[in-house]
Amino acid sequence: DTGVSQDPRHKITKRGQNVTFRCDPISEHNRLYWYRQTLGQGPEFLTYFQNEAQLEKSRLLSDRFSAERPKGSFSTLEIQRTEQGDSAMYLCASSLGTDQPQHFGDGTRLSIL
Amino acid sequence: GENVEQHPSTLSVQEGDSAVIKCTYSDSASNYFPWYKQELGKRPQLIIDIRSNVGEKKDQRIAVTLNKTAKHFSLHITETQPEDSAVYFCAAPPGGTSYGKLTFGQGTILTVHP
């Protein structure tokens, strides 16, 4: 499968714990995006990378959130001190460049107990 | 930033009928408009997209039309089938930047009755 892959598919954790998600984009795609989707809503932009550079962060991304793409390939999204409101589907997408089709992964569903 | 409004929020049709979903956007400099289909528990899947230099694009039973003057674009599905039932999202990037991030509409739940 050469599509975008995300790991884990599901994460259940207690409030206050830290969690980390991984995204592997389509291999030749230099752009990688993170979105968050809650039930009944469209995906909301969180942050994006061009190669290893993080070029924009949404105001939705509080200081508890951090994302990296150290070698310009896979990316990680970490949430520290999780809160109930962090429960959502975290989606990763990748594309070949600006205004090129973005292809999504299956997402990581985060549930905070 | 970009604001995308999508209507209707739910759409119910009989198999074989046509379905139309409309989106309006706020940033006149936006130049790329994709449509995604999301089935329950699955990833958003790109089904068609259109660029601002084109007024219409068609792919089998799916078409998208763009009216730049009015700042709206629409998804048309003809000869609907039960497997078309899903949530459909429109999206647009902010214009005037090279970021490519997408602002999504609120989604339309399409139900096709056999």
Interface residues (C-beta under 8 A of the other chain):
Chain A: R31 Y33 Y35 G40 Q41 G42 P43 E44 F45 Y48 L55 E56 L91 S95 G97 T98 D99 Q100 P101 Q102 H103 F104 G105 D106 G107
Chain B: Q6 N31 Y32 P34 Y36 K42 R43 P44 Q45 L46 D49 R51 F89 A91 P93 S98 Y99 G100 K101 L102 T103 F104 G105 Q106 G107
